[in-house]
């Protein structure tokens, strides 16, 4: 986050916030809403004890004074006077909302940054470090996980809350010749987002390797953030279409039909890049002009090429006792094909939402800073 300084002009009765790249004159309404006294803001919940929607729209500052300790005293036209600690304003200027900024990576990254041991997560400092790595890189590999049934959900519960879907609280991944999803066959799976047909798409996936007796079936991971940087340079018009135009994803089973429309390139409400919703097995071209359809197709075609490029894609053998946990929209996953007659390969997986690790990180960081 940029450093922010606050300036008070007692004559003009203004408060200005200056960051590295912008300057803001803070509205009287903005300031009045953020009053900090205990009689208007509950100490425990930090929830307001008044309704700011009832404030007059033409509210003004009557007096603004910088105090010796750096706080500011403000008096408003509705008669309210309060003292403000300006450090409490800083979260409003942090577009990352208190979590680490994402760090894009390619396949040549030092893989030790992903490695975590389950036993270490009993320590709050180690857990904080693991969550920080996950939020930065979008993936961690957790070793030392017992090969017990449903252990993947217990690991998921460390970082958030397991999300139940039509597949249950967890799902099995092994060869089933007549399955309703290609994930349960022995064929290769290119890099993809899981469940793009679901609203909302699962934020995080965990996959626990129980058995891997095949020479194939290698796991693959690729950071879409690094790939998207390249695509934007090569095909800016196609990149814009993938960011703006939603497409239709569909999944059909005997008991359910799921449909969702989402853009291929995902951004958050602040315009920050999140990742992609990408699954060539499940997507459908949108209704566009002939020329834009060609641009759209070339862009998603190039995405697939870049996702498979060894410069970006990391290929490795997930071993029994390891869990790979990855941001489902940012770090795409896949696997190479394997011979089901050669040996058995079994994984168990589950989903949690991205707000779990983010909330955990903030809580652990606050506890560390208050010691």
Order of alpha helices (4+ residues) and beta strands (2+ residues): beta-beta-beta-alpha-beta-beta-beta-beta-alpha-beta-alpha-beta-beta-beta-beta-beta-alpha-alpha-beta-beta-beta-beta-beta-alpha-beta-beta-beta-beta-alpha
